[in-house]
Amino acid sequence: MPTVVVTGASSGIGNAFARILVQEGYNVYAADIEVGDKLRALGAHSCRLDVGSPESIASFKEHFGDQPLDLLLNIAGVMAPAEQDSLENTDLATMIRTFMINTFGPLLLTQALLPNLLLSSSPRIGNMSSRVGSIGDNTTGGHYAYRSSKAALNSISKSLAMDLKSKGVVTVMLHPGYVRTGLDPTTYTRSDAVEPTYAAKKLWKVLMNKNIEDTGTFWHREGQELPW
């Protein structure tokens, strides 16, 4: 039975991914900052993990132990409201919190679990990015903390892919599109937004269709590669 760690698993895309993976027969470690009813209802290992805390990451690693890890899904993320994250209003506290969770967290968790990934015969990392992190595709501005945190995550993910390619680790960046989740409450009223389960199913197919030749690439849930 393959083993997966899913962060941000108590809601949204993370929760939908965890449900899919339980159904697929994975040994799922579903992690989030709080262990509540939605996490427990998954029928997986429910784990407390604050990806913005190095101490919490170390505690999770100790709990996870030395077992092989086949798939790491770094999905947990935060986004300040657009008006708070504008040129006029964004501030250091918003930048630090956003980068701690969206950027530094995935790197430090990957670092902590790398020995486990290298014990797998087919290790894979999926990092939940966003199209707003694409510098080449930025035509609207705004979202200073969120946009730059995802651009930085893409850069880190590319470096991970290059460093780990010779070790057989496939690293893929994923863009979910507009999804109706609490990350951005405005999505609930968007006609072009989809439900988390729809997005997760599409992203799962994209992720598992990639091999070592595709490592370090950035993909839309509908299957097209995205620019940096």
Secondary structure, DSSP 4 states (H G I P E B T S, - for coil): --EEEEESTTSHHHHHHHHHHHHTT-EEEEEESS--HHHHTTSSEEEE--TT-HHHHHHHHHHHTT----EEEE-------TTTTSTTT--HHHHHHHHIIIIIHHHHHHHHHHHHHTTSSS-EEEEE--GGG-STT--S---HHHHHHHHHHHHHHHHHHHHHGGGT-EEEEEE--SB-STTSGGGGG-TT-B-HHHHHHHHHHHHHT--GGGTTEEEETTS-B---
